[in-house]
Amino acid sequence: MKKYLYFLFAAFVAVGMSACSPDDNGSDNPETEIPDTPDNPDDGNDPDNPNNPDNPNPGPEGKTLIVYYSFTNNVHTIVSDLLTQIEADVIRVEPAEEGIDYAANNYATGSALIQAIRNNPNDAASYPEIKPVEVDIADYDRIIVGAPLWWSYMAAPLQTFLFRYGGQMAGKGIGLIVSSSSSGISGVEADARRLIPDGIFLSPSLWIRSSQTSNCHSMIAEWLEQID
């Protein structure tokens, strides 16, 4: 009887240790939107544990606006799929200077743009120029922001748009979709909250890794159910 109980206890311990061990997903070598920060490859953000889980999600009343920027077209692909699932107006943010190769010199240009914003985030001169857009934010009740991750932060051209219009988004439901290679998205979420200080952020944000872009349909559908 003692031998039987010993083996039963050993089996129980083995099962418990297996259940508590971390997942090992291996390396998928994803295509990058913009490279993640080399010295901070993962900031520990878990999309299943949003920063403000108690924040209510206002219902999708009225019109929806999608605003996004996309350098490698990963976010464009995501937004294109999103538009098959909801009705919304769309703004694609574009840099005022065309043909910029952000990948040149190990992405030196993009890195410099992010650093300029970080150095003085309250100065309009810190933000890169973007092409003019025509939008009346007052027409919309919900705004979905599609953002690439640049060095753990929101892509600089999209930050310019939100710097200019974020103050008009007070009281509106703000959904955030972030594309990154592997880094967590809490830095992008922080940028969005800084630039839209009085927005009502829908929880959770949707994190789509670059390697998941081509199969993002079901992820978007599940996310829309969560925020509605």
ZISULBEL-V352088 format. One record per residue. N is the residue number from 1. RES is the residue in three letters. D_LAST is the distance of its C-alpha to the last C-alpha in whole Angstrom. Layout:
# ZISULBEL-V352088
n->N res->RES d_last->D_LAST
n->N res->RES d_last->D_LAST
This chain:
# ZISULBEL-V352088
n->1 res->MET d_last->56
n->2 res->LYS d_last->55
n->3 res->LYS d_last->55
n->4 res->TYR d_last->52
n->5 res->LEU d_last->50
n->6 res->TYR d_last->51
n->7 res->PHE d_last->49
n->8 res->LEU d_last->47
n->9 res->PHE d_last->46
n->10 res->ALA d_last->46
n->11 res->ALA d_last->44
n->12 res->PHE d_last->41
n->13 res->VAL d_last->41
n->14 res->ALA d_last->41
n->15 res->VAL d_last->38
n->16 res->GLY d_last->36
n->17 res->MET d_last->37
n->18 res->SER d_last->36
n->19 res->ALA d_last->32
n->20 res->CYS d_last->32
n->21 res->SER d_last->34
n->22 res->PRO d_last->31
n->23 res->ASP d_last->30
n->24 res->ASP d_last->32
n->25 res->ASN d_last->30
n->26 res->GLY d_last->33
n->27 res->SER d_last->34
n->28 res->ASP d_last->32
n->29 res->ASN d_last->33
n->30 res->PRO d_last->30
n->31 res->GLU d_last->31
n->32 res->THR d_last->30
n->33 res->GLU d_last->28
n->34 res->ILE d_last->30
n->35 res->PRO d_last->32
n->36 res->ASP d_last->31
n->37 res->THR d_last->33
n->38 res->PRO d_last->36
n->39 res->ASP d_last->37
n->40 res->ASN d_last->33
n->41 res->PRO d_last->32
n->42 res->ASP d_last->29
n->43 res->ASP d_last->28
n->44 res->GLY d_last->26
n->45 res->ASN d_last->23
n->46 res->ASP d_last->21
n->47 res->PRO d_last->17
n->48 res->ASP d_last->17
n->49 res->ASN d_last->18
n->50 res->PRO d_last->16
n->51 res->ASN d_last->18
n->52 res->ASN d_last->16
n->53 res->PRO d_last->14
n->54 res->ASP d_last->15
n->55 res->ASN d_last->13
n->56 res->PRO d_last->10
n->57 res->ASN d_last->7
n->58 res->PRO d_last->7
n->59 res->GLY d_last->6
n->60 res->PRO d_last->6
n->61 res->GLU d_last->10
n->62 res->GLY d_last->13
n->63 res->LYS d_last->14
n->64 res->THR d_last->12
n->65 res->LEU d_last->15
n->66 res->ILE d_last->16
n->67 res->VAL d_last->19
n->68 res->TYR d_last->20
n->69 res->TYR d_last->24
n->70 res->SER d_last->25
n->71 res->PHE d_last->29
n->72 res->THR d_last->29
n->73 res->ASN d_last->27
n->74 res->ASN d_last->24
n->75 res->VAL d_last->21
n->76 res->HIS d_last->22
n->77 res->THR d_last->22
n->78 res->ILE d_last->19
n->79 res->VAL d_last->18
n->80 res->SER d_last->20
n->81 res->ASP d_last->18
n->82 res->LEU d_last->14
n->83 res->LEU d_last->16
n->84 res->THR d_last->16
n->85 res->GLN d_last->13
n->86 res->ILE d_last->12
n->87 res->GLU d_last->14
n->88 res->ALA d_last->15
n->89 res->ASP d_last->18
n->90 res->VAL d_last->19
n->91 res->ILE d_last->22
n->92 res->ARG d_last->24
n->93 res->VAL d_last->26
n->94 res->GLU d_last->29
n->95 res->PRO d_last->32
n->96 res->ALA d_last->35
n->97 res->GLU d_last->37
n->98 res->GLU d_last->37
n->99 res->GLY d_last->38
n->100 res->ILE d_last->38
n->101 res->ASP d_last->38
n->102 res->TYR d_last->36
n->103 res->ALA d_last->37
n->104 res->ALA d_last->41
n->105 res->ASN d_last->43
n->106 res->ASN d_last->40
n->107 res->TYR d_last->37
n->108 res->ALA d_last->40
n->109 res->THR d_last->38
n->110 res->GLY d_last->35
n->111 res->SER d_last->36
n->112 res->ALA d_last->38
n->113 res->LEU d_last->35
n->114 res->ILE d_last->33
n->115 res->GLN d_last->36
n->116 res->ALA d_last->36
n->117 res->ILE d_last->33
n->118 res->ARG d_last->33
n->119 res->ASN d_last->37
n->120 res->ASN d_last->36
n->121 res->PRO d_last->32
n->122 res->ASN d_last->33
n->123 res->ASP d_last->35
n->124 res->ALA d_last->34
n->125 res->ALA d_last->37
n->126 res->SER d_last->36
n->127 res->TYR d_last->33
n->128 res->PRO d_last->34
n->129 res->GLU d_last->34
n->130 res->ILE d_last->32
n->131 res->LYS d_last->32
n->132 res->PRO d_last->31
n->133 res->VAL d_last->28
n->134 res->GLU d_last->27
n->135 res->VAL d_last->24
n->136 res->ASP d_last->23
n->137 res->ILE d_last->20
n->138 res->ALA d_last->21
n->139 res->ASP d_last->19
n->140 res->TYR d_last->16
n->141 res->ASP d_last->13
n->142 res->ARG d_last->11
n->143 res->ILE d_last->13
n->144 res->ILE d_last->13
n->145 res->VAL d_last->16
n->146 res->GLY d_last->18
n->147 res->ALA d_last->20
n->148 res->PRO d_last->23
n->149 res->LEU d_last->25
n->150 res->TRP d_last->28
n->151 res->TRP d_last->31
n->152 res->SER d_last->28
n->153 res->TYR d_last->26
n->154 res->MET d_last->24
n->155 res->ALA d_last->27
n->156 res->ALA d_last->29
n->157 res->PRO d_last->28
n->158 res->LEU d_last->25
n->159 res->GLN d_last->26
n->160 res->THR d_last->28
n->161 res->PHE d_last->25
n->162 res->LEU d_last->23
n->163 res->PHE d_last->26
n->164 res->ARG d_last->27
n->165 res->TYR d_last->24
n->166 res->GLY d_last->22
n->167 res->GLY d_last->24
n->168 res->GLN d_last->22
n->169 res->MET d_last->19
n->170 res->ALA d_last->19
n->171 res->GLY d_last->16
n->172 res->LYS d_last->14
n->173 res->GLY d_last->10
n->174 res->ILE d_last->12
n->175 res->GLY d_last->10
n->176 res->LEU d_last->14
n->177 res->ILE d_last->15
n->178 res->VAL d_last->18
n->179 res->SER d_last->21
n->180 res->SER d_last->24
n->181 res->SER d_last->27
n->182 res->SER d_last->27
n->183 res->SER d_last->27
n->184 res->GLY d_last->24
n->185 res->ILE d_last->21
n->186 res->SER d_last->22
n->187 res->GLY d_last->24
n->188 res->VAL d_last->22
n->189 res->GLU d_last->19
n->190 res->ALA d_last->22
n->191 res->ASP d_last->23
n->192 res->ALA d_last->20
n->193 res->ARG d_last->20
n->194 res->ARG d_last->24
n->195 res->LEU d_last->23
n->196 res->ILE d_last->20
n->197 res->PRO d_last->22
n->198 res->ASP d_last->20
n->199 res->GLY d_last->16
n->200 res->ILE d_last->13
n->201 res->PHE d_last->12
n->202 res->LEU d_last->9
n->203 res->SER d_last->10
n->204 res->PRO d_last->11
n->205 res->SER d_last->13
n->206 res->LEU d_last->13
n->207 res->TRP d_last->17
n->208 res->ILE d_last->19
n->209 res->ARG d_last->23
n->210 res->SER d_last->25
n->211 res->SER d_last->26
n->212 res->GLN d_last->23
n->213 res->THR d_last->22
n->214 res->SER d_last->24
n->215 res->ASN d_last->22
n->216 res->CYS d_last->18
n->217 res->HIS d_last->17
n->218 res->SER d_last->16
n->219 res->MET d_last->14
n->220 res->ILE d_last->12
n->221 res->ALA d_last->11
n->222 res->GLU d_last->10
n->223 res->TRP d_last->9
n->224 res->LEU d_last->6
n->225 res->GLU d_last->5
n->226 res->GLN d_last->6
n->227 res->ILE d_last->4
n->228 res->ASP d_last->0
